[in-house]
Amino acid sequence: FSDGQTVVLPRSNIDITESGGTYNLVRDGLSVGDLASALNTLGVSPNTMINILTSLRTQGALQAELVIE
């Protein structure tokens, strides 16, 4: 593809730190609005919320049609 050269660099160490978060229980029979409100309270981003709702739907835990605009 090009006249470049492959160069091997020394292995680097990467440190990953996970900060503490909050943990909340939600009740059975929760509406999607209640779930969205609880996720907002936890500081979940809109993108992450879409991923959570999509995963719940895929697993059969959410009986709803998701319309993402």
C-alpha positions, 0 to 999 in steps of 0.5 A: 500500500505504501513504502512505510515500515512496520516499527515495533514499539515497547509494550506500554502499561495501561492503568484503568480505574473504575470510579464508584457508582450508585446501585438502585433496585427497581421494582417489578411491573415498572413502566418504561417511563419509570425506568427512564426516570430511574436511569436519568437519576443514575446519570445514564447518558441517552446513548447508554439508555438506548443501549439498555432499552434495546438490550432489554427488548432483545432479551424479551424483558421489555414488552414494547416497541422502541422508536428511536429518532 
